[in-house]
Amino acid sequence: MDFYAKIYYEYYHGEKLDLDNPGKYVEKLQWLKVYFHPPILNQLVDKYAVREYVKERIGEKFLNKLYQVCSDFETINFEKLPDRFVVKGTHGSNMHMIVKDKETLNKRKLKFNVWKWKRKNLYFHSGQEWAYKNVKPRLVIEKYMEDKNGELLDFKLFCFNGSAKFIQVHKWHLGNKCLAHYDLNWKKMEVTSQDMKNYPGEIRKPEKLKQMIELASILSEKLPFVRVDLYEVDGKVFFGELTFYPSDARKNFYPEDFNQKVANYLVLPELPKGSNEIVNL
């Protein structure tokens, strides 16, 4: 696995990967892919199985309403679904389809998307994201959420050993998904990432910011790094997902001094003597 990680890293970053002494943020994420393998990670990235973890750690009230869990497209019971809902693949990222009107749903398109999702494993077909290696492909169908402004802001809290350090917000603007970065006091930071444009304006401070930070800290306890994604809908916080390798460890932050600050936040655990992986938290 370390051999593939080195090839993958050099392809995207144009330099050698130093797994013996990783110093950069994306290097450390690659290190976690190769060596950090507690089995609980398989549960935490599974969009159905993680619900039990969330329920135990912070409570069921922070979970979005679940309508159905299905093995494939053919087992979806459309008659029992409301007019609006969201279909998600449990075993990866960017596997979702938003349905705002069941009557006009293109079922053929949904069936094709589900077929594509089930053929994909983010360990075997992408950047060897270990946490997804043994996740069972399923579908979850959840309540469609939006706030009183008709949008759903995605608050992504970057957490290190149980401590949230900053928040990345995703917001649609002029037909494009944009991002912004805020510190824990909701001061906008002059920071960007490679994958999206920066949102030009200010994003409203969430009513439950303090609670979000507290919840993210609980959910990230004992984990060297995890991004905790949360939503706020009309003053109520909902859990989104847990992400261990944002952008598949391909994207840096800018400016470079902030990128290095993030790397410094990520303190890697030590490998047990005589072992080439970590299996316990």
PLY file of the C-alpha trace (Angstrom):
ply
format ascii 1.0
element vertex 281
property float x
property float y
property float z
element edge 280
property int vertex1
property int vertex2
end_header
0.00 0.00 0.00
2.87 2.41 0.75
4.24 1.85 -2.76
0.95 2.92 -4.34
0.66 5.90 -1.98
4.08 7.14 -3.10
3.17 6.88 -6.78
-0.21 8.54 -6.17
1.35 11.38 -4.18
4.09 12.08 -6.71
1.54 12.11 -9.55
-0.59 14.80 -7.90
2.08 16.83 -6.10
5.15 16.44 -8.30
7.43 15.42 -5.45
8.44 12.35 -3.46
6.30 11.25 -0.52
8.25 10.92 2.74
6.32 8.43 4.84
9.20 8.10 7.32
9.10 11.78 8.23
5.94 13.37 6.82
5.81 17.10 7.43
3.14 18.40 5.10
-0.62 18.22 5.60
-1.26 16.02 2.55
1.74 13.84 3.41
0.27 13.17 6.83
-3.10 12.27 5.33
-1.32 9.76 3.10
0.43 8.37 6.19
-2.95 7.85 7.82
-4.16 5.97 4.74
-1.18 3.63 4.88
-0.81 3.02 8.62
-3.89 4.12 10.60
-6.41 1.27 10.39
-8.65 0.98 13.46
-11.68 -1.07 12.28
-14.05 1.56 13.69
-13.14 3.80 10.73
-15.15 1.47 8.48
-18.21 2.22 10.59
-17.55 5.95 10.78
-17.46 6.50 7.00
-20.50 4.28 6.39
-23.42 6.70 6.07
-25.78 4.20 7.67
-23.57 2.53 10.27
-22.24 5.88 11.53
-25.71 6.75 12.77
-25.30 4.39 15.70
-21.99 6.04 16.63
-23.61 9.48 16.50
-26.56 8.25 18.54
-24.25 6.87 21.24
-21.90 9.85 21.33
-24.14 12.91 21.03
-27.72 11.66 20.73
-30.27 10.65 18.13
-31.78 14.15 17.93
-28.84 15.30 15.80
-29.53 12.71 13.07
-31.49 13.58 9.96
-34.73 11.64 9.48
-34.11 8.30 7.78
-36.82 7.01 5.46
-35.32 3.80 4.05
-32.17 1.68 3.90
-31.94 -0.27 0.65
-29.58 -2.80 -0.87
-30.08 -1.50 -4.41
-32.39 0.53 -6.65
-34.93 -2.28 -7.00
-35.61 -2.36 -3.26
-36.54 1.35 -2.99
-40.19 1.72 -2.04
-41.10 4.93 -3.85
-44.74 4.77 -2.75
-43.75 5.29 0.88
-41.42 8.20 0.17
-42.47 11.86 0.48
-42.31 14.29 -2.44
-38.79 15.43 -1.50
-35.88 13.30 -0.30
-32.18 12.58 -0.78
-30.67 9.26 -1.91
-27.10 8.53 -0.80
-24.63 5.72 -1.29
-23.38 4.57 2.10
-19.88 3.63 0.97
-18.26 6.73 -0.52
-18.26 10.44 -1.19
-20.10 12.32 -3.96
-22.70 9.56 -4.11
-26.00 11.36 -3.70
-29.02 12.50 -5.66
-31.41 15.20 -4.47
-35.07 14.68 -5.34
-37.25 17.79 -4.98
-40.28 16.39 -6.77
-40.94 12.66 -6.74
-43.46 12.94 -9.57
-40.85 14.28 -12.01
-38.00 12.05 -10.77
-35.99 10.51 -13.58
-35.89 6.98 -12.20
-33.72 5.77 -15.06
-31.07 8.33 -14.12
-31.27 7.36 -10.45
-30.99 3.68 -11.33
-27.90 4.40 -13.45
-26.33 6.48 -10.66
-26.91 3.71 -8.13
-25.34 1.22 -10.54
-22.26 3.47 -10.82
-22.03 3.99 -7.07
-22.18 0.28 -6.29
-19.34 -0.45 -8.70
-17.06 2.03 -6.96
-14.89 1.45 -3.91
-12.75 4.37 -2.77
-10.03 1.99 -1.63
-9.70 -0.11 -4.78
-10.71 2.42 -7.46
-9.37 5.71 -6.15
-6.61 6.82 -3.80
-6.70 3.77 -1.51
-8.80 5.48 1.15
-8.49 2.68 3.70
-11.52 3.63 5.77
-13.81 2.69 2.86
-12.16 -0.66 2.16
-14.71 -2.91 3.88
-17.84 -0.75 3.73
-20.91 -2.57 2.41
-22.55 -0.75 -0.53
-26.09 0.27 0.40
-28.45 3.20 -0.03
-29.89 5.48 2.60
-32.85 7.70 1.80
-33.13 10.71 4.08
-35.24 13.80 4.56
-34.50 16.68 2.21
-33.26 19.60 4.31
-33.10 23.32 3.67
-33.20 26.36 5.92
-35.64 29.27 5.86
-33.53 30.87 3.11
-34.02 27.86 0.87
-30.42 26.68 1.10
-28.33 24.23 3.11
-24.95 25.47 4.25
-22.38 22.74 4.86
-20.21 23.45 7.91
-17.05 21.34 7.88
-15.12 21.40 11.16
-11.50 20.27 10.88
-10.73 18.40 14.09
-7.45 17.12 15.50
-7.41 14.74 18.48
-10.80 15.93 19.61
-10.18 19.62 19.07
-11.82 21.66 16.31
-9.40 24.22 14.86
-11.26 25.92 11.99
-14.39 25.67 9.88
-14.78 25.39 6.14
-18.19 26.39 4.79
-19.61 25.30 1.44
-22.20 27.57 -0.16
-23.71 27.85 -3.64
-23.09 31.19 -5.36
-24.07 32.10 -8.95
-24.47 28.45 -9.85
-21.12 27.38 -8.40
-20.24 25.73 -5.12
-17.90 28.06 -3.25
-16.12 27.85 0.07
-15.05 30.11 2.90
-12.93 29.54 5.99
-13.66 30.83 9.48
-11.92 30.55 12.81
-13.83 29.35 15.87
-14.84 32.93 16.71
-16.39 33.25 13.25
-13.76 35.58 11.85
-13.28 35.01 8.14
-9.79 33.86 7.23
-7.92 34.67 4.03
-7.55 31.01 3.20
-8.44 28.98 0.15
-8.10 25.45 -1.17
-7.36 24.04 -4.60
-10.73 22.48 -5.29
-13.20 25.41 -5.20
-13.49 29.17 -5.53
-13.75 31.35 -2.44
-17.13 32.84 -1.59
-16.71 36.61 -1.99
-18.99 37.76 0.82
-19.61 37.04 4.45
-21.54 33.97 5.54
-23.89 34.33 8.44
-22.67 33.03 11.77
-24.62 29.90 12.70
-26.89 30.33 15.69
-25.53 27.13 17.24
-21.84 27.70 16.52
-20.75 26.90 20.07
-22.80 23.70 20.07
-21.35 22.70 16.69
-17.82 23.03 18.05
-18.71 20.99 21.14
-20.38 18.23 19.11
-17.47 18.04 16.68
-15.04 17.69 19.58
-17.01 14.78 21.01
-17.31 12.99 17.66
-13.58 13.42 16.91
-12.27 12.30 20.29
-9.22 9.98 20.08
-8.94 10.47 16.32
-5.74 12.17 15.09
-7.75 13.86 12.36
-11.30 13.88 11.07
-13.48 16.46 9.36
-16.89 16.62 11.01
-19.61 17.87 8.65
-22.65 19.47 10.24
-25.72 21.39 9.09
-27.86 23.99 10.80
-31.50 24.20 9.79
-33.48 26.98 11.44
-31.46 26.89 14.64
-31.15 23.11 14.92
-27.91 21.19 14.28
-27.82 18.01 12.21
-24.99 15.56 11.61
-23.74 15.17 8.04
-20.77 12.80 7.83
-17.21 12.11 8.97
-14.38 12.45 6.48
-10.83 11.22 7.07
-9.16 12.10 3.77
-10.66 15.36 2.43
-10.37 15.58 -1.36
-8.58 12.22 -1.23
-5.50 13.97 0.26
-4.84 15.77 -3.02
-5.60 19.38 -2.06
-3.46 21.80 -0.09
-4.51 25.00 1.65
-3.23 28.42 0.69
-1.36 30.48 1.77
1.46 28.09 2.58
1.90 29.27 6.17
-1.69 28.22 6.92
-1.15 24.90 5.13
1.81 24.28 7.41
-0.22 25.30 10.45
-2.78 22.63 9.56
0.06 20.11 9.20
1.28 21.05 12.67
-2.19 20.46 14.11
-2.07 16.89 12.78
0.07 14.97 15.25
0.45 11.43 13.98
0.29 8.50 16.41
3.28 6.21 16.77
3.34 2.83 15.12
3.43 -0.01 17.66
6.83 -1.64 17.88
7.15 -4.45 15.36
3.91 -3.53 13.55
3.23 -1.78 10.24
-0.25 -0.53 11.15
-2.29 0.95 13.99
-5.48 -0.97 14.76
-6.44 0.49 18.16
-7.46 4.01 19.11
0 1
1 2
2 3
3 4
4 5
5 6
6 7
7 8
8 9
9 10
10 11
11 12
12 13
13 14
14 15
15 16
16 17
17 18
18 19
19 20
20 21
21 22
22 23
23 24
24 25
25 26
26 27
27 28
28 29
29 30
30 31
31 32
32 33
33 34
34 35
35 36
36 37
37 38
38 39
39 40
40 41
41 42
42 43
43 44
44 45
45 46
46 47
47 48
48 49
49 50
50 51
51 52
52 53
53 54
54 55
55 56
56 57
57 58
58 59
59 60
60 61
61 62
62 63
63 64
64 65
65 66
66 67
67 68
68 69
69 70
70 71
71 72
72 73
73 74
74 75
75 76
76 77
77 78
78 79
79 80
80 81
81 82
82 83
83 84
84 85
85 86
86 87
87 88
88 89
89 90
90 91
91 92
92 93
93 94
94 95
95 96
96 97
97 98
98 99
99 100
100 101
101 102
102 103
103 104
104 105
105 106
106 107
107 108
108 109
109 110
110 111
111 112
112 113
113 114
114 115
115 116
116 117
117 118
118 119
119 120
120 121
121 122
122 123
123 124
124 125
125 126
126 127
127 128
128 129
129 130
130 131
131 132
132 133
133 134
134 135
135 136
136 137
137 138
138 139
139 140
140 141
141 142
142 143
143 144
144 145
145 146
146 147
147 148
148 149
149 150
150 151
151 152
152 153
153 154
154 155
155 156
156 157
157 158
158 159
159 160
160 161
161 162
162 163
163 164
164 165
165 166
166 167
167 168
168 169
169 170
170 171
171 172
172 173
173 174
174 175
175 176
176 177
177 178
178 179
179 180
180 181
181 182
182 183
183 184
184 185
185 186
186 187
187 188
188 189
189 190
190 191
191 192
192 193
193 194
194 195
195 196
196 197
197 198
198 199
199 200
200 201
201 202
202 203
203 204
204 205
205 206
206 207
207 208
208 209
209 210
210 211
211 212
212 213
213 214
214 215
215 216
216 217
217 218
218 219
219 220
220 221
221 222
222 223
223 224
224 225
225 226
226 227
227 228
228 229
229 230
230 231
231 232
232 233
233 234
234 235
235 236
236 237
237 238
238 239
239 240
240 241
241 242
242 243
243 244
244 245
245 246
246 247
247 248
248 249
249 250
250 251
251 252
252 253
253 254
254 255
255 256
256 257
257 258
258 259
259 260
260 261
261 262
262 263
263 264
264 265
265 266
266 267
267 268
268 269
269 270
270 271
271 272
272 273
273 274
274 275
275 276
276 277
277 278
278 279
279 280
